[in-house]
Amino acid sequence: MLWLTYRQQRMQLLITAGLLVAVGIVLLVNGNAVATSPNPAKLFADLYQYLSWLQVVPVAIGVFWGAPLVAAEFERGTTKLAWTQSISRFRWLGVKLGFLAVLATLGGLAFGAMMQRWVEVFPADRGDTGITSRFDNPVLFTMTGVAPGAWWLFGFVLGTAAGALIRKTLPAIAVTIAVSVGLMIGLSNVRDGYAQPELVQPGAEPLGRVVEMVRDAAGEITALKVLPADWYWRFQWTEAAILTGVSLLLAVAATFAIRRRS
């Protein structure tokens, strides 16, 4: 089953691997140029405008890896042949889903590690932390650390579940795009609520992102609500846990859809 799954998905796997290699080379070349560049911020900005589009890779994983995985089998009628063999439906889906879910997660983690290392090579005093901060910039937050692994996993499992429930590839793709983009927007809007912000006196220098200014009855600022910059990993693991939990629920939904339908 593993070899068959690889054979069926090898084009998607090879294209994704090629993308990771290409991105890695570009990041390496750009990062190595920082040491001798008189303007590291420009190096960052020039490449960032293109790399920022890679935040939609989880959607592509769901569209090209997940949605056709089961839906295409239903459309071709090959499920009837597969399920009359000695392999059970549960094992049939489990091998496909498990094998590719692991690869999607590893691919996302590799991407996140490369992006993280690239951001870290830029000088801390570059003066444009509003863009280059992994914590303050929502695009960099989803493309660094462990979050990409969870996002790639979610995109893949969502596409698979949509295909198992709808059993048509094109509608499954539409659902995958809509739900993935909707969740990306939703989490970016509630991400600051992952933890209760700390109160900082207005005279002190806030070492983090100010999310709210507390005012008294006269309108004077009495305190700042701040999310410390060193909470980056705390927020990373929180988002990864949310996405992993949703992915598990979607995997269960796909399993029940397969077992209950002939």
C-alpha positions in Angstrom: 0.0 0.0 0.0 2.8 2.4 0.8 4.4 1.9 -2.6 1.1 2.2 -4.4 0.3 5.4 -2.5 3.7 6.8 -3.5 3.1 5.8 -7.2 -0.3 7.5 -7.2 1.0 10.7 -5.6 4.6 10.8 -6.9 4.0 13.8 -9.2 2.7 15.9 -6.3 5.5 14.7 -4.0 8.2 15.5 -6.5 6.9 18.9 -7.3 6.7 19.8 -3.6 10.2 18.5 -3.0 11.4 20.5 -5.9 9.7 23.6 -4.5 11.4 23.1 -1.1 14.8 22.7 -2.8 14.3 25.8 -4.9 13.2 27.9 -1.9 16.1 26.6 0.1 18.6 27.6 -2.6 17.1 31.1 -2.9 17.1 31.6 0.9 20.7 30.4 1.1 21.9 32.8 -1.6 20.0 35.7 -0.2 21.1 35.0 3.4 24.8 34.6 2.5 24.7 38.0 0.8 23.7 39.7 4.1 27.2 39.6 5.6 28.6 41.8 2.8 25.5 43.9 2.0 25.5 47.6 3.0 21.6 47.4 3.1 20.4 44.1 4.6 16.9 45.5 4.9 16.6 45.9 1.2 17.8 42.3 0.7 15.1 41.2 2.9 12.3 43.3 1.4 13.2 42.4 -2.2 12.8 38.7 -1.5 10.0 38.9 1.0 7.6 40.4 -1.5 7.8 37.0 -3.4 8.1 34.7 -0.4 5.1 36.1 1.2 2.9 34.3 -1.4 4.1 31.0 0.0 1.8 31.4 2.9 -0.9 29.8 0.6 1.1 26.6 0.2 -1.1 24.8 2.7 -4.1 25.6 0.4 -2.2 24.1 -2.5 -1.4 21.0 -0.5 -5.0 20.5 0.2 -6.0 21.1 -3.4 -3.4 18.9 -5.1 -2.5 16.4 -2.4 -5.7 16.0 -0.4 -8.8 16.7 -2.5 -8.0 14.1 -5.3 -6.7 11.4 -2.9 -10.1 9.9 -2.2 -12.5 11.8 -4.5 -10.6 10.8 -7.6 -10.9 7.1 -6.5 -14.6 7.5 -6.2 -14.9 9.2 -9.6 -12.9 6.4 -11.3 -14.7 3.7 -9.4 -11.4 2.2 -8.3 -12.7 2.1 -4.7 -14.9 -0.9 -5.6 -11.9 -2.9 -6.7 -9.8 -1.9 -3.8 -12.4 -2.8 -1.2 -13.1 -6.2 -2.7 -9.5 -7.2 -2.0 -8.1 -8.4 1.3 -7.4 -4.8 2.4 -10.1 -3.2 4.6 -11.5 0.2 4.0 -9.9 1.4 7.3 -6.5 0.2 6.3 -6.9 1.5 2.7 -7.6 5.0 4.0 -5.3 4.8 7.0 -2.2 4.0 4.9 -3.0 6.7 2.3 -3.9 9.4 4.9 -1.1 8.5 7.4 1.7 8.2 5.0 1.0 11.4 3.2 0.1 13.3 6.4 3.6 12.5 7.8 5.2 13.7 4.6 3.1 16.9 4.5 4.0 17.7 8.1 7.7 17.0 7.5 7.6 19.2 4.4 6.0 22.0 6.4 8.5 21.7 9.2 11.4 21.8 6.7 10.0 24.9 5.1 9.5 26.6 8.5 13.1 25.8 9.6 14.5 27.2 6.4 12.4 30.4 6.7 13.3 30.7 10.4 17.0 30.5 9.7 16.7 33.0 6.8 15.0 35.6 9.1 17.6 35.1 11.8 20.6 36.0 9.7 19.4 39.6 9.4 20.9 42.1 11.9 18.7 42.8 14.9 19.2 46.6 14.5 17.9 46.7 10.9 15.2 49.2 12.0 12.3 47.5 10.2 11.1 45.0 12.8 7.5 45.7 11.9 8.1 43.6 8.8 10.9 41.2 9.8 9.7 40.3 13.3 8.5 36.7 13.2 6.1 37.5 16.1 4.7 40.8 14.8 4.3 39.9 11.2 1.4 37.4 10.7 2.8 36.2 7.4 6.2 35.4 8.9 4.5 33.8 11.9 2.7 31.3 9.7 5.8 30.5 7.6 8.4 30.1 10.4 8.8 27.7 13.4 6.5 24.7 13.8 3.3 26.5 12.4 4.0 25.5 8.7 4.1 21.8 9.7 0.7 22.1 11.3 -0.7 24.2 8.4 0.5 21.8 5.8 -1.0 18.9 7.7 -4.3 20.7 8.1 -4.5 21.6 4.4 -3.9 18.0 3.4 -6.3 16.4 5.8 -9.0 19.0 5.0 -8.7 18.2 1.3 -8.9 14.5 2.0 -11.9 14.8 4.3 -13.7 17.0 1.7 -13.0 14.5 -1.0 -14.3 11.6 1.2 -17.4 13.4 2.2 -18.3 15.0 -1.2 -16.8 12.3 -3.5 -16.3 14.8 -6.3 -12.8 16.3 -6.9 -13.8 19.8 -8.1 -16.4 20.5 -5.3 -13.8 19.1 -2.8 -11.2 21.6 -4.1 -13.6 24.5 -3.8 -14.5 23.5 -0.2 -10.8 23.1 0.6 -9.9 26.6 -0.7 -12.8 28.3 1.0 -12.3 26.6 4.4 -8.5 27.0 4.4 -8.5 30.7 3.5 -11.3 31.3 6.0 -9.4 29.6 8.8 -6.2 31.5 7.9 -8.1 34.8 8.2 -9.9 33.7 11.3 -6.8 32.6 13.2 -4.9 35.7 12.2 -7.7 37.8 13.8 -7.8 35.9 17.1 -4.1 35.0 17.4 -3.5 37.8 20.0 -6.0 36.0 22.2 -3.8 32.9 22.6 -2.6 34.3 25.9 -3.6 37.1 28.4 -1.3 40.1 27.7 0.9 41.6 30.4 0.3 45.0 31.8 3.2 47.5 31.4 3.4 51.0 32.7 3.3 53.6 30.0 6.7 55.0 30.9 8.5 51.7 30.4 9.7 50.5 27.0 7.4 47.7 25.9 9.4 44.7 24.8 6.7 43.2 22.6 3.6 44.0 20.7 1.2 46.5 22.2 -2.4 45.2 21.7 -4.3 47.7 23.8 -3.9 51.0 25.7 -5.7 51.1 29.1 -7.2 54.6 29.8 -8.7 56.1 32.9 -12.0 58.1 33.0 -10.1 61.2 31.9 -8.7 59.5 28.8 -5.2 59.3 30.2 -3.2 56.2 29.4 -2.6 54.2 32.6 -1.1 51.0 31.3 -0.3 49.1 28.1 -1.4 45.6 27.3 1.6 43.9 25.8 2.4 40.5 24.3 6.1 39.9 25.0 8.2 39.1 22.0 9.6 36.0 23.8 6.1 34.5 23.6 6.7 33.6 20.0 7.2 29.9 20.6 4.3 29.8 23.1 2.0 31.1 20.3 3.6 28.8 17.7 2.8 25.7 19.8 -0.7 27.0 20.6 -1.5 27.4 16.9 0.1 24.1 16.0 -2.0 22.3 18.7 -5.2 24.0 17.4 -4.5 22.9 13.8 -3.4 19.4 14.8 -6.6 19.0 16.8 -8.8 20.1 13.9 -6.9 17.8 11.6 -7.5 14.8 13.8 -11.3 15.6 13.8 -11.2 15.9 10.0 -9.4 12.6 9.7 -12.1 10.9 11.9 -14.8 12.5 9.7 -13.1 11.1 6.6 -12.9 7.6 8.2 -16.6 7.5 9.0 -17.4 8.8 5.5 -15.4 5.9 4.0 -16.8 3.2 6.3 -20.4 4.2 5.9 -20.5 4.6 2.1 -20.3 1.9 -0.5 
